[in-house]
């Protein structure tokens, strides 16, 4: 069973908020705090770095092929909360993400 962090508000970089996530392999989930609706989940070899691309530039870094996803997160930032789970390897993170996506689909599929 994965060990998740508690749900916390997604940080606003305009207010110098910081993402707290594994620097190694891991998975993250975002949901709306008001409805508990799953918004998106993802994984990466460096979970913290991957999460930093969830906002559009210049607030976020990295690349995403889904601008609608980034725009949604920014437009709903006060309502977005997240949690993370460290994994032993990137392969473990991918497997967990696939399993969770089958069990509980999100607004934005990966």
JONORGI-V982891 format. One record per pair of residues at least 24 apart in sequence whose ideal C-beta (glycine too) atoms are under 7 Angstrom apart, sorted by the first residue. I is the first residue (numbers start at 1). J is the second residue. If there is no record, write none. Layout:
i: <I & I>
j: <J & J>
This chain:
i: <2 & 2 & 3 & 4 & 4 & 5 & 5 & 6 & 7 & 7 & 8 & 8 & 9 & 10 & 10 & 10 & 10 & 12 & 13 & 13 & 14 & 19 & 19 & 19 & 21 & 21 & 21 & 21 & 22 & 22 & 22 & 22 & 23 & 24 & 25 & 25 & 25 & 25 & 25 & 25 & 26 & 26 & 26 & 26 & 26 & 27 & 27 & 27 & 27 & 27 & 27 & 28 & 28 & 29 & 29 & 30 & 30 & 30 & 31 & 32 & 32 & 32 & 33 & 33 & 34 & 37 & 38 & 38 & 38 & 39 & 39 & 39 & 39 & 40 & 40 & 40 & 40 & 41 & 41 & 41 & 41 & 41 & 42 & 42 & 43 & 43 & 43 & 45 & 47 & 66 & 69>
j: <85 & 96 & 85 & 83 & 85 & 83 & 84 & 83 & 81 & 83 & 81 & 82 & 81 & 77 & 80 & 81 & 82 & 77 & 55 & 59 & 59 & 48 & 51 & 52 & 47 & 48 & 51 & 84 & 47 & 48 & 84 & 86 & 48 & 86 & 87 & 88 & 89 & 90 & 92 & 93 & 84 & 85 & 86 & 87 & 93 & 84 & 85 & 87 & 93 & 96 & 97 & 82 & 84 & 82 & 83 & 73 & 80 & 82 & 81 & 76 & 79 & 80 & 79 & 81 & 79 & 107 & 104 & 106 & 107 & 80 & 106 & 107 & 108 & 69 & 106 & 107 & 108 & 97 & 100 & 101 & 106 & 110 & 97 & 110 & 93 & 94 & 97 & 90 & 84 & 108 & 108>
